[in-house]
Amino acid sequence: MLIPRESTALPTPAERIGLLAEVVVFFGVWNELLAWAPGASTDGVRAGDLLAFAAVAAPLTLVLVAGAARLRGQRLGDLGLHRPTRGWLRSVWLGAAAGMLLILAAGPLEALLEVLGLPYTDPFILDGGLSVLGSAVAGVAAGGFMEELVYRGYGFARLERACASSRRPAQGVVLAALVTACVFGAMHTYQGPQAVVVVTFWGLGFATLRQLARGQLVPVMIAHGSINVLAFVARGS
């Protein structure tokens, strides 16, 4: 039985608890799916592993998010995944520019973390041009599309509503941005503490871009994907 589409009224305490419980269950199921997917490794990862992982994990994530949305009478468009309202070209430029800005902004942060002795662990093995290309494609599918659909799409929307307040209108957005960014960063612990901090910082940037884009995910996915592409190109050069 479907739950009625969410209203604009503030959620009741019971609904808040239900939303938070739903998010916890969702992330538990999603993590199990990711662990089951082929190529799911955090050490000595090659392009073939990334492509195999993205080919299975991205479609499964799409189905899982669509199913979770359907339970509340929603569609993927209600979570931000729809045709850009101001055109594809504008969204591409906005996302690419935001990705570049986030990379540049992370430079001083990475330098500071190096001084503080927080290391970065590179789990990827790139063997040449085709390896870089394959890894970049997988990075767009698994990172740009899959992760943003989960974090800034499903997770953000649920947490924003669960934490909504009439006295503090920005409360839901701020808490949703903080929680999704922190969980996003924690999912990258296999790359070392430096990556956790930087990825959390990027998560906050993606959340900000989501709000600037009025909840649309396409620019955010492009920003995330462009960061992944540039990261693999830099590693392979």
Summary of the structure (lengths in Angstrom):
residues: 237
radius of gyration: 17.8
end to end distance: 53.0
largest distance: 55.4
contacts: 776
relative contact order: 0.16
helix: 73%
strand: 1%
